[in-house]
Amino acid sequence: MQTLVHAQGRKRPVNLTLNAELVDEARALSGNLSAAVEAMLTEYVARERSKQAQERLSAAAACRTWNAVLQAHGGSFADEHSPL
């Protein structure tokens, strides 16, 4: 898996709209809210990238299986009905 962020990567301010009470509680629990949010966002991005990669692999496997079926049966059942 690719490295998502560099520890000393460039930082930039962002604007988010979040529940104020939740932010206050998280800030009280975390010494550094920005670092906590960045860690959670890093985990989210890694999880989503992994999920998308798995979906691509699954789609590729389905295509290989379907192509094998077509090859084994000499093409699609619809080929005999195609005007092309």
Order of alpha helices (4+ residues) and beta strands (2+ residues): alpha-alpha
